[in-house]
Amino acid sequence: MDRDEIIPTLVLSSYALGRIAAQDARNDAPAAQWRVLSLLDESPAQRVGTLAAAARTTQPGMTRLIGDLERAGLVVRTPDPDDSRATLVTITADGRQAIHAWRKEFRATLAPRFAGLGDEDWEVLARAAQILHDHSRETGDAV
């Protein structure tokens, strides 16, 4: 594979695997929900605008999603102590449990697709996953 195609192929393949896993697991929750909970699981208190930027959505769209997550008991909103005009969003224990259950479900759903891989391939995937994770953090995002 040409070097210029590696990153786009990884991104598109990751997106496809996420879609396949959601369909196979019959998980109809929006991907943005899991993205937000993942972000909050790694960086517990975030402003709505920061979450919107990380999820590549509008602030009003993120506000609606946060409202849905709050009504489901997965996040809570509190005033930002550093700026009374801003709101901080924090994951709840139920939200943490939901994101960990979702990750476990996705692992189980996708495991058969990777069952035939040998140790060397797993090492390559582990290294690639770490590189992608590290570089997604360079812009302030977490995966």
Beta strands, then each sheet from edge to edge (+ up, - down):
strand 1: 45-47
strand 2: 75-80
strand 3: 83-91
sheet 1: 1+ 3- 2+
end
